[in-house]
């Protein structure tokens, strides 16, 4: 195994990243490339699937080339991906009928309201573990059917395929030979019965979507197929370790015992608790499949936050208040108080525990003395407050009070943010040496699939913990700040909570 390498792909909301790792799980090289964010109308978010696929091929090749490694020594390709984002394409030509509609997109808010009014919400939750919200894939597919000429008719004739990003990439990388997804991605479509573990006929009928559009479902550690010689390298590489990004992070963080929690700070954020067994939420957490290994499925509950890292993108790209994320960190370190300013980043509505898709972003508490620095600090603090919202609901529903939170993602670079997060939660927040835990989760699963590692105990030995942030804020100040956040949020809500 000395000359055996794992090639790993993380196809995320804003970019695609590839890594080459050795059989000890150490990173040899990496490559990253952004793709365009398309906003055709307010609240709409799209990606070009063809651009994403070309970017993916480019960075996979470049990562191996930069490491001066012979592609013949790459023994597996793993894939983790942004979830819920959905594509419909022609199975003969491979051409998408429309852009990928991204998980952030709010265009189907009215459709969800209509479905709720018809009384479908309880049934959807029972079957899928999900709330009836535009976040998930089903209403996005229905929108394409209803708005793009000829799509519904072609689907009925069996000419079209539909899938999340993992399915699209696997189908293309295998030269159109493998049409498959894994349990985690399927569980985010709102069309998959997470108890019966199959595409749900009743839901498909409600959304008027033919079942033959959807992929075969596999465990994450199965072999999904092999890359085609004409697509990537002049040899075939097995594909294994396929998992949605948040579940990949849960696995990469070694959250293998019920009650263990991780948070991933990305464009949006996911707070996920491993439950093992199916857990039914009553107050807005979503239940998903944590992973399937060896044909056995286990479960997790999740709190979804729609705009976290994307809040800083907005400050940088639209308002030009900061030139980089590190500048936001520097500003926040020098300005430890927002002077009563709260930033509500409801750019795509609000997720857990509010589930208000019509809420609008706002900056609350501005006075004549408010400064750019106050707003930047408030934006960073808003991420920690949202995580606290999710954790409080998890504790209330499950009866489990966490002793630590395992954190990953780009924001873990910020010592200021990580300390404030620990202060707000009142528990330690633990950072690992590698930020890309979603990617590492897929790597570990691929390694299990092809026999590099034999079991979860060996996977645990690979985890590298580096920094522990311990709460330092007193209870009175914590409560004052958090109560101020909750009052500010009330100002933007359009639904009763």
Secondary structure by P-SEA (a helix, b strand, c coil): cccbbbbbbbbcccbbbbbbbccccccccbbbbbbbbbbccccbbbbcaaaaaaaaaaaaaaaaaaaccccccccbbbbbbccccccccccccccccccccccccccaaaaaaaaaaacaaaaaaacccccccccccaaaaaaaaacccaaaaaaaacccccccaaaaaaaaaaccccccccaaaaaaccccccccccccaaaaaaaccccccbbbbbccccccbbbbccccccbbbbbcccccaaaaaaaaaccccccbbbbbbccbbbbccccccbbbbccbbbbccccccccccccbbbbbbccaaaaaaaacccccccccaaaaaaaaaaccccccccccccccccccccccccbbbbbccccccccaaaaaaaaaaaaaaaaaaaaaaaaaaacccccbbbbbccccccaaaaaaaaaaacbbbbbccccaaaaaaaaaaaaaaacccccaaaaaaaccccbbbbbcccaaaaaaaaaaaaaaaaacccccc
